[in-house]
Amino acid sequence: MIEVNGVSKAFSFPDVRRDTVREHVFGLFRPPQFRVLSVLDAVGFAVKAGETVGIMGRNGSGKSTLLKIIAGIYPPDRGTVRVHGALTPILELGVGWNPELDAIDNIYLIGCVMGLRLSEIRTGIDEILAFAELAPFANLKLKHYSSGMAARLAYSVAFKAVREVLILDEIFAVGDAGFTLRCEERFRQLSAAGHTILLVSHNPEIIATFCDRALLLEGGRILMDAPGNTVADRYLELLTEPAEIAPEPAA
């Protein structure tokens, strides 16, 4: 269902810091200098239909960048990605919200962005609000919501908009214990219904419990592709080792 072949990605950023007016003025006569940071290096794997695959790795190992490439947010520098089915990414929650609108209007706004039909949104509003436990605040402008309330609303809309393929970034890291349990139950339902799921998490228990197999990223490369519990154990060991830095790409 998902095919990732030889995907590499690097970002460039200014390598010269200019703090004073003098540095800025004289910097105008020098060619700009940039440093290249390689984030992913020839990553390749496949996910079968109905499979739940986890991704683990230390901060900076390339996990979120990989998800964004699969979701089509970033283009790869090299390699190809193919997703054979409709995809729902749940990555940066809250992007696109309008704080001057109430919860119901924002559900319509984000629901349409995520591919829901107006009829689906109209019939699903009560379910979305109930899942987020926000029905009493349905007519309150989003700017008055706490960050936790806004996150619960975002997850609730996203779970309603799920298609064949679902990619998640730290799905169980938001909300109180009750909301987390509802998310876990919804996750189990989606998995049992045959959805293909790609899940990033730093929580070894989540990966070991919910994932058929998992990938361990280190320095922008796949260090291990194995059953979820095996990768979770290796990840804990990896945290005690020096971090590997991905090489700068060849010019």
N, C-alpha and C positions, 0 to 999 in steps of 0.2 A: 504493500500500500504506500510506503514511503521508501524512496531510493535516494541515497546520498552517495555520490561518487567523486572522490578526490577533491573535496571542497576545501579551499583555502581562503582566508580573509585577513587583511592587514589594514591598519589605520595609520594615517600620518598626522603628526601634530608639530607645532613650532618647537624647535630645539633651542631657540635663543630667547632668554627672558629680558624684557626691556621695562625697567621701572622708572627711569628718569626721562625728562624731556630731551636731554642731550642724547641718550641712547636711542630714543625714537627718531630724532632728526637724522643722526648719522646712520641709523638703520635703513633709512630710505635709499641710501646709495649702495647698500650691500644686497646681494641676491638673498632671497629668503632661504632659510635653512630649516629642514624638517627632519624629524626622526620617525622612522617607520616601526610600528609595533605589530608583530605577527600575532594574531589571535587564534587562528585555526590553520593547521598545516596538514593538508591532504587527508581530511577526514572522510571515511567511507563506511557505510553500514546500510542495512535494509530492515524495515519493519513489516511484518506480515499482517494481513487483514485480521482484525480482532485481537491483535497482540498488544499487551501493555508493556512498554519499555521505559525504564528509568534512566536518567542521566545524572551522574554525580561528578564532583570535582571541586577542588578548592576555588576560592574567589579568584577570578582572572584566568581560569582555565579554558574559557570559551563557551560555557554552557548556554548562556542567554544569547550570545551572538549566533550560535548554531540554531537555536529555536527561531530567531528572527529571520535567518536566511531561509529556513524551511517554510516559514510563514509568508515569505515574499517581501518582508520589510527591508532587508538588506540584499543586494545582489552579491553573489560570491565573486571573488577575484579570479578564481580558477575552479573548475569542477562543475558538476551539475546536480540539481535536485529535482526529483519528480514526485509529485503527490497524486495518487490515483484515486481521487475522491474529493468531495467538498470538505473544507478544513475550517475549524473554529479555533483561533488562537486565544488563549487567556494568558496574557503576558503582563503588560503594564496597565493595571486597573485604574479606571478613572479618566483615562485619556479620552478627550472628546466631550466630557460632561459640561453642561452649562450651569454654573452655580446660581444663575438668576432664575432658573426654572425649577419647578417642584419635581418630586420623585417620579410622578406619573409621566410628565412631559419628557423627562430624561430617559425613562424606559422606552418611550416611543423613539426618541432620538438615537440612542445607542442600539436599540433593537434593530432599527432599520440599517444602521451601519454594519451590524453583525449578520445581516442577511435575512432577518425575520420579516415575514409579510405583515401588513397592518392587521389583517384578521388574526394572525397568530399572536401578535402583541395584545390586541384587544381582548382576546379570550384568555390570555395568560397573565394579565396584570395581577389579578388576585393571588395566583399561585406564586408569582415572583415576589410580591410584597410579603406573603406569608412565610416563604422560605427565608427571607431576610429579616423577618420579625419587625417590619417597618410599616405595617398597615396604618397604625395611628399617626404616622408622620408622612403619609402619602402626599399631602398638600403643602408640606413645608419645603421652602426653597432649599436647594442643596447646599448653599453657602452656610446654612445653619446646622448642617449635619456634622457630627464628629467624623474623624478619619475612619474609625471602625464602622460606623453606620454606612458611610459611602462605599467602603470596601465590600460590605455584605451585599449592598444593592448591586454593585458591579458583578460580583460572583453570581448572584441570583439571575441576572439578565443573561450572563454568559452561559450558564448551565441550561437555560431555556433555549439558547440559540445553537446548541450543539448539533453538528452535522456528523458525517461519517468519520472524520479524523479530528482528534482533539489534542492540542498541545498546551501544556500547563507549566507555568513557572511558579514554584513554591505555593501550590494551591492551598495547602493546609496551614499556612503560616499567618493567616488573618482571622480575627474574630475570637470570641470566647469559646469555652469548651463545648457548649451546646451547638454553636454554629459549626465548629469543626466536625462534630459528630454527624451533623446533617450533610456536610460536604463529603465526608467519607462514605456515607450511605449512598449519596447520589453518584459518587465515583464508582462504587460497586455495581450500581444499577446500570450505568453506562457500559462498564466493562462486560457485564453479563449479557447486555443487549448486543454485543458484538462490535462496539466501537473500537477503532484503533486509537491508542492513547500513547502519547509521548510526554513523560513527566520528569521535570527537573526538581530535585529536592536535595537539601543538605541533611535531611533527617534519615539516618540509616534504617530506622524502624519502618518508616513509610515505604522506602524502596524495597525492603525485605518482605513487607506484608502485601503490597499491592502489585508488584512488578514481576512478570514472568521472567524477564531478563533485564540487565542493565548495562550501561556503558560507563566507564570511568575515564574522565578526561584529565589530562595533566600536560601542561605546557602546550595546549592546542592540539594534542594528539590523543587518539584512543589508546589508553594504557591497558584496558581490560574490557572484554565483552563476555559476560558470564551470567549465571542465574543471579537474581536480585540479592539474595542473602550473601552470596559470595562477594559480590561487588561492595555491598554495605560493609562487610568485615574488612575488606582491603582498603576502603576509603578511611576507616578509622585508623588503620595502620599508617596510611599516607599522611595523615595530619601531623604525625610526629617526625616526618622526614623533611629535609630541605626542599623547597619548591623548585620545580624545573621551569626555566624560562624558555618560551618558544623562540626559535631562531628568527632573525630578521630575514625577510624574503630576499631572494636574489634580485638584483636590479634587472 
